[in-house]
Amino acid sequence: MTKAVTPKTIRPPFARYSHAVEVPAGHRLLVCSGQLGIAPDDTIPADVEGQTRLCFENIGAILREAGMGFEHIVRINAFVTRREDLPGYMKVRDEFTASPPPASTLMIVSGFAREAFLVEVEAIAACAE
């Protein structure tokens, strides 16, 4: 079982995430490539919440293929192109993440390979062997 590490001696997280997550020995790791908000039929929602939902649905498919679930995510790296999209991204992220929340980094970037993309999400998951 992983353990959230959020020391009381430092400022609490700004949102729903842990400062760190400890993965004990004997766990296997799954490292997901960045997932974009694109559906199997190549449609891309126009809004960040729709794209974020697809990112996490894609991550969910990867997790299931590896015999894991969202509760196994220990780290998320996310990238958005507009500061005003932070609340929409975090709202959807929080629907998919378990408690305790994973460690997380959220960055604003200038863009992705296609101009239509507003968000990209990477994840690392761990579970007992």
C-alpha positions in Angstrom: 0.0 0.0 0.0 1.4 3.4 -0.9 1.5 6.2 1.6 1.0 9.9 1.2 3.7 12.1 2.7 2.6 15.7 3.5 4.7 17.1 6.3 3.0 19.4 8.7 6.1 21.5 8.8 5.7 22.8 5.2 2.8 24.7 3.6 -0.1 22.4 2.7 -0.8 21.7 -0.9 -2.6 24.4 -3.0 -5.2 21.9 -4.2 -6.1 18.3 -3.8 -2.7 16.5 -4.2 -0.1 15.1 -1.8 3.4 16.6 -1.6 4.8 13.1 -2.0 3.7 9.4 -2.3 5.9 6.6 -0.9 5.9 3.4 -2.9 7.2 0.5 -0.8 9.4 -2.3 -2.0 7.7 -5.1 -3.8 5.5 -2.9 -6.0 5.4 -2.7 -9.7 5.4 0.6 -11.5 3.4 1.7 -14.5 4.6 4.9 -16.3 2.1 6.3 -18.7 3.0 8.6 -21.6 1.3 11.9 -21.8 -2.3 11.5 -22.8 -4.1 14.1 -24.9 -7.8 14.9 -25.1 -8.6 13.0 -28.3 -11.2 10.3 -28.8 -10.7 7.1 -30.7 -12.5 8.7 -33.7 -10.0 11.6 -33.6 -12.5 14.1 -32.3 -11.1 16.7 -29.9 -13.5 18.5 -27.5 -13.2 22.3 -27.7 -13.1 22.8 -23.9 -10.5 21.9 -21.3 -12.9 19.9 -19.2 -13.9 17.7 -22.1 -10.2 17.2 -23.1 -9.2 16.5 -19.5 -12.0 13.9 -19.2 -10.6 12.1 -22.3 -7.1 12.3 -20.9 -8.2 10.5 -17.7 -10.4 8.0 -19.6 -7.3 7.1 -21.7 -5.2 6.7 -18.6 -8.0 4.6 -17.1 -7.9 2.3 -20.2 -4.1 1.9 -19.7 -4.5 1.2 -16.0 -7.1 -1.5 -16.6 -4.9 -3.1 -19.3 -2.1 -3.3 -16.6 -4.5 -4.7 -14.0 -4.7 -1.4 -12.1 -7.1 1.4 -11.3 -7.1 5.1 -10.6 -6.5 4.3 -6.9 -3.0 3.1 -7.9 -1.9 6.5 -9.4 0.9 7.9 -7.3 2.0 10.8 -9.5 0.4 13.1 -12.1 2.2 15.6 -14.3 -0.2 17.8 -16.2 0.2 20.6 -18.7 -2.4 23.2 -19.8 -2.0 26.0 -22.3 -4.0 28.7 -20.5 -4.0 29.9 -16.9 -7.8 30.2 -17.0 -8.1 26.4 -17.6 -6.5 25.5 -14.3 -9.9 25.3 -12.4 -11.5 23.2 -15.1 -8.6 20.8 -15.3 -8.5 20.4 -11.5 -12.3 19.8 -11.2 -12.1 16.9 -13.6 -8.8 15.6 -12.2 -10.4 15.4 -8.8 -13.3 13.3 -10.1 -10.8 10.6 -11.2 -8.2 10.6 -8.3 -8.6 8.6 -5.2 -7.8 9.4 -1.5 -5.2 10.1 -0.5 -4.5 12.1 -3.7 -1.4 11.5 -5.7 1.6 13.7 -5.9 1.0 16.2 -8.7 2.6 18.9 -10.8 0.6 21.3 -13.0 2.4 23.5 -15.5 1.3 26.1 -18.1 3.0 25.6 -21.4 2.9 27.4 -24.7 1.3 24.6 -26.7 1.2 21.1 -28.0 1.8 19.4 -31.4 -1.7 20.4 -32.5 -3.2 23.8 -31.7 -6.5 22.3 -30.7 -5.0 20.5 -27.7 -5.4 22.4 -24.4 -4.2 19.8 -21.9 -1.9 16.7 -21.6 -1.7 14.4 -18.6 1.0 11.9 -17.6 0.6 9.4 -14.8 2.7 7.0 -12.7 0.9 4.1 -11.0 2.1 1.5 -8.5 0.5 -1.6 -7.1 1.7 -4.7 -5.1 3.0 -7.5 -7.1 
